[in-house]
Amino acid sequence: MNKTANVFYKILYCVIALAFFKLLLDILGRDFVPRTVGESAFRILQWIVGIVILFFVYKGIKRTEKIWEKYGTVVLAVYVVVLFAAQLLFGNELRVNPLYDYSSLFHGATDWVVTGTFERFYDYYYYYPNNIGPMMLLMIAFQMAAKVGFYDFYLVGMIINCVLCAGMVIATYAVCKKMFSASEAVFSLVLYAVYPPMYLMGAVFYTDQLTMIFPVLLYLIYLYLDKCQDKVRMCVWSILMAVVTVVGYILKPTVFIMLIAICAALFLSAQWKKLAMVVAIFVAVYISANLLLDSCIYDTHLSKQVAEQMNTPLETWVMMGLNDNPGFSPDDTEFSRSIKDPQERKEKVRGEIVSRVKDFGFAGMLEHLKNKGILAFSDGSFELSYTFLFGFQKETELADTVTLLGDNYDTYWDSCSSLWYVYLIFCVFYMVKTAVDVFRKKTAEHRWLPVSLASFGLLCFLLLWEVHARYMVNYFSCFILMTVCGVVFLNKCFAKKDADLTQKG
């Protein structure tokens, strides 16, 4: 199995590295298209400066490692409190008027608490049952607040969002400390701290933001499970992993990609008992959660028969992703809904998918997939402007900066994306370095595999699906982890060169 596993490791690391290296080149190349030569040169200078600053910040943290070993958790606590306060402050300033899907979640949950039903949104949830989970989460939070006499439900949504975001930061810190040391853990806080959208997402408690904690939390659980030998503890970690996965999946299905990556890592490391336990417990928890969800929703509010008739088939989203604009398409939605019979609907949509792929041709399809990859991973602003365009509940000076039509938005977007591209450069360096090391038969820490493999899985999914830039947001923590790895690896490369030069001298 070891020889076979090594072959699979080589294939996986190579494919992941090549895919993201190509994606990075595509993103950086597209960034130059609307710019003059001078603007492009300044853009490159920004990236170089960003790389150098982050590298030397890490070196400075590493040289004072004893301080962080002692006070790292204090720094974490202070940052989490500051982040939470800032998100609430900016969130209150940027309260939006919920529209479209966001309205169905927020107002649906509000109606459920106030009137006992979300009847005016029944049609929406017949068409899009994937958003029932997030609406239920908000409803439970609103109901708990209402029981203690608190009725500012928008603030409740912001608090839930900010708490989950803080959990993501804490989980990232824990992963870095477990895999490296307190220095790398503190450096991960720096990467979060200097990233502007982190402070502005409080007001947008949609599925992307609500699930940011889940991939990194699942990976942290995997790290504990991976080294665990006691059967009872293995069972406990597997149960916790299953519960976190199911909750995350109900909120946003892409969370499931991380569990697939973890199972792949357990398979390649021949941890059969753990793999069997994780899969079996997940299936049991998933079935139980579905039965509970059905009893809460379909036995009380919605009809199973009507749902089977009206649910939007998965193929519709694939069809939308084959438009020149691969985002949500009202025309494709109407085409899908116009076919009454569910089986006929699926067949006709599948036929349209085949037709569009043929129309693209091989070269055209490659170009289309390239454009989808750029769209999905090139926006460093978390695409919060999409929600902010709904309009704010009160006038705010921040509108000129954070909304797409604002006078300062281009500067804000450039700043966010420039920093994001620096993170991506470090991520790709980590992926390429790992692939090269594995091919040279050097040791590689395969426990990192689920992070890059899940990110690759997300890329593959988004190339297949209907796409918006915000769809990668819930895997932001994985890119933070890979950025840390990239900086650490770069530091080791320079340290080795210095050691070699000293030895030669």
Secondary structure, DSSP 8 states (H G I E B T S, - for coil): -HHHHHHHHHHHHHHHHHHHHHHHHHHHHHHHTTS-HHHHHHHHHHHHHHHHHHHHHHHHHHHTHHHHHHHHHHHHHHHHHHHHHHHHHHHHHT-B---HHHHHHHHHHHHHHHHS--GGGHHHHHH-GGGHHHHHHHHHHHHHHHHTT---HHHHHHHHHHHHHHHHHHHHHHHHHHHS-HHHHHHHHHHHHT-GGGGTGGG--SHHHHTTHHHHHHHHHHHHHHT---HHHHHHHHHHHHHHHHHHHHH-GGGHHHHHHHHHHHHHTT-HHHHHHHHHHHHHHHHHHHHHHHHHHTTTTS-HHHHHHH---HHHHHHHTTSSS-S--HHHHHHHHT--SHHHHHHHHHHHHHHHHHHHHHHHHHHHHHHHHHHHHS-TTTTHHHHHTT-BSS--TTHHHHSTTSTTHHHHHHHHHHHHHHHHHHHHHHHHHHHHHHHTT----GGGHHHHHHHHHHHHHHHHS---GGGGGGGHHHHHHHHHHHHHHHHHHHHHHHHHHHHH-
